[in-house]
Amino acid sequence: MAIFSSKQNQNIYLNGQFISGVQSLGVSYDTNIMPSLALGDTGFNYLVNNQNKSSISLEYVPSNIDPILSFTGENIISGMLGYADKYINFNSGYLTRYNIKTSIDNPVICRADIDVYGQFGQQTGIRNNNSINYNITPYDLCYTDITFNEVLTNRLNSFEMNISTNRIPQYNIGEYYPSQVLTEYPIKIDFNFELDIDNYIIPNIKSFLLNEDIRSMQINFKNYSTLNNVLSFNFNNIVKNNESLNINVSENGKASITFSTYILS
């Protein structure tokens, strides 16, 4: 009897923890091989001409403490993707992107991109899922507090935060897997806002060039029933690096603003 890979029998674990609320998952890998050609060689062989790397991308609705946030630093990720009666497992994974976004009438959605430089493959077995808690408590823009000058006085339509981390694998001659994977600093964090404007004022361009417009930001996502904070961020040394205004006769005037900050080490 065929066992179809439906959403009911697919699960993902990262560092032994079940990730709930997953909306989509993508897995890919590059073999990076090329044909071996030589004078007088009548055979046809292949050589590996670059590093082997697998990539995993998942979108999920966060619930309570987001476990993937702990992977934004130097932590190594191992994981397992279960489907039907099989599962793919991997080790030596590193988070390269963490994104969280929300907008009016849409829940908070997170995205995580992971590069895998180590073992990546399929095994056969049955995973006991009796202890898994599938209940999630989504939170949305209506239950999000962002302490920031523009947000306090204008109406926030959407918010997005993106953390990009560049990983650099280091190889030794004769080794298939990297001996270490370095993190390139600084790590850039971008914040994108869209606001319905009322009393918003575009600052003088000189304040950008002279770094006079440096700020702090606090973001709190709340449980919609208890209003308790379930996920919080605090950032300092944030600078504005882009903004645009759009005003027309069919809708409210809107401002799109991008801020950035850096993790130095």
N, C-alpha and C positions, 0 to 999 in steps of 0.2 A: 504494500500500500504506500502511495506517495505521501510524504509529509511536506505540506506546503509551508513556505516561510512567510507566514502572516505576521501582522503586528503583535498578535497575542503571544507568539513564542519567540520573540526577539528581545534580548536584554543586553545591556552593556555595563561592564564593571571597570572601574579605574582604580588601581591600587587597592583592589579588594572591596571597593564600595560600589553598590548598585547606584547608577545614575538614573534618577526618576525624571519624568516629564519630557523625555526625548521626543522631538518632533520629526527629525530627519537625521540620517547618518550616511556618510559617504566614505568609502575606503578605496584607495588606489595605491599602486606601487610602480616604480620604474626599475627595469632590469639593467638599463644602460649597457647593452652589449652591441658589438659591431663585428662584422665578418673579418676573419683573419686572412689577408691576402699577401702572398709572397711569390717571388719569381721561382718558377719551377714547381710550385706547390699545386698539385692537381686535386687536393682535398679541399674541404670546405669546413672551417672551424669558426668558432666565435670566441671573442675575447671581451672581458669586462673593461670598459674604457672610462668608467666613472663610478662614483659611490652608488651603492644601492640604497634607496630610500623609499619608505612607505609613508603615506599621508592619510590622516583620519580627520574628518570634519563632522561635527555634530551640532545641531541646534536643539535647544531644550528650554522648557519653562522652569526657571529656578524655584526652589522651594526651601524655605528656611535658610540654613547656611549653605552657600554654594561651594561644594568640595573642590571644584576645578580652580577656584581662585588661589588655592595653595600651590598650584603648579606654575604660577607666573614667574617664580624665581628659578633656583637651580635644581629643584626636585625632579627626579627621574620618574617617568610614568610607565607602569606596566598595566596591561588591561586584557579584557576578554570580551569579544562580541559573540553572543550566543544566538543561534537561529536553528529552529527545528531541533534535531538531535545532535547538532554539531556546534563547534565554536572555533573562532579564530583568536589566537592569543598573541601577544607581543610584549616586548620589553624594550628598554632604552628609548622610550618616547619622551619628547620635549615639546612643551606648549610654545607655539610660535605666534598665536593670535588669540586674544580674548575680547569679545565684543558683547556689549549689552545695550539693548535699545527698547524703546517703548514710544507709543504715541496715543493720541486720543482714541478711545474705543478699541485699543489693542493691548494685550497683556505684555508684560516684560518677557523678552526673548533673549537668550544668551546664545552665543556661538563660540565654539572652541576649535582651533586648528592645531593638530598635533603632527609633528614629524617623527618618524620612527627610524632609527639607524641600526637597531639590533634585530633579533629574531622576530619573524613575522610569519605565521602559518596556521594551518588548520589542524584540529584534532577532533576526534569523535568521542562523544560521551553524553551523559545526561546530567544536567545541572538541577539541583533541588532548589526550587524557588519559593518554598513554603514560608520562609522568613522575610520575604521582600514586602515592603510597604509601598504600594502603588499610589497611595493618596498623596496629592500635591495641593498646595494652597497658593494659587497664583496671585501675583500682585501687579497692579497696573499704575498708569500715570495719575489716576485719581487718588492713589494712596502713596504718592511719592513726594517727599520733601526735599527740595534743592535750595540750600541757602546760598544765594548769589544775588548780586545787585539787580541785574536785569529781571531775574525770575521773580523777585519780590514785588515788582511793580508792574509787570506785564504778564500776559497769559501764555503759558507754556503749552505748545501743541505737540512737540516731540523732543526726545532726548536720545542721544547715542554716545556711548563711550567705547573707545577702541584702544587696546594695548597691543602693540606689535613688538615682538622679540625676535631678533636675529640670532640663530644658533650656528656655530661654526664647528663642524666635526674635525677632529685631528686624528690622522691615521699614521701608523707605523708600517714600514715595509714588511710585507708578508702577513699582515693581519687583514681579515675580511671585514671586521667591525672596527669602528673608531676606538682609539684608546681613551679618548675623552671628548666631550662636547662642550665647547666654551660658549658663554653668553656674551654677546656684544653690547657694551654699554656706551652711551646712555640708552635706556629704553623709553621710547616716546609714547605718550598717552594723549589722545585727541578727544575733545568733547565737542559735539555738534548740537546746537539748539535751534529750534524754530519757534518764534514768538509771534503772537498777535500784539502789535505795538499800540501803545497809547501815548505814553510820555517818554518813549525811548529817544535818546539823543546820541547821534554818532559822535564819538570823541575826535579830538584833533589828531591827525595822522602823526604828529610829533610825539604823542604819548606812546605810540607803538615803537617808533624808532629809538626812543630814549628809555624804553622799558619802564615808563612811569605808571603803566596800567597793570600792575602785578597784584594778583588776588589769591584768595583761598576759596575753597568750595567744600561743602558737605552735602552728601547725598544719602538719604535714608529711604529705603523701600520698606513698606509696612504691611503687616498682615491686615487684610481688609476687614476682618471681623473684630480683632482685638486692638488694632492700630498700634501694636508693638512693632518696634524695628526688627526686621528679620535679616536685613543686609544693609551695611553702611560703608560708605567710602569717605575719606578725608584727604584732601589734596592741598598743597601749598605751592607757591611760586608759579601760578598759572598766568599765562599771558594770552592776550587775544591776537590772533594772526590772520583772521579773515572775517569779513561780514558783508552782507548784501541786504538791500531793501527791495521789496516788491509791493507796489501799490497800484490797484486798478479798481474799476467801478463795480466789479462783481463780487468782491470779497474784502475782508478786512486787510489792512496793511500788515505785512509780515516781514520779520527780520530773521535771516539765517546767519548764525554766528558760530565760529570755530575758535576754540581755545586749545592750548597745548601746555603740557608740562613734561618733565623728564624724571626718570628714576636714574640716579647717577651711579649707583653701585648696589 
